[in-house]
């Protein structure tokens, strides 16, 4: 899982049928140290400005219950608080 911040929503009038009815969010992450903006399926009702946990890859497809879905990232949690020992960060 990676940590990200929801910065927007995506509306798509034409999309794969397996994405119908799914809320899509724009999430900023720094996975691997490099900033990245991804689109993730929202499974829990996250909103703009919230810090979230994102699962990627096959784990994401399993999280929505459809291993054949064209999904690469899913919001699986909203972070209430986060504590990091900055001395341990490199």
Secondary structure, 3 states (H helix, E strand, C coil): CEEEEEEEEECCCCCCHHHCCCEEEEEEECHHHCCEEEEEEECCCCCCCCEEEEEECHHHHHHCCCCCCCCCEEEEEECCCCCCCHHHCC
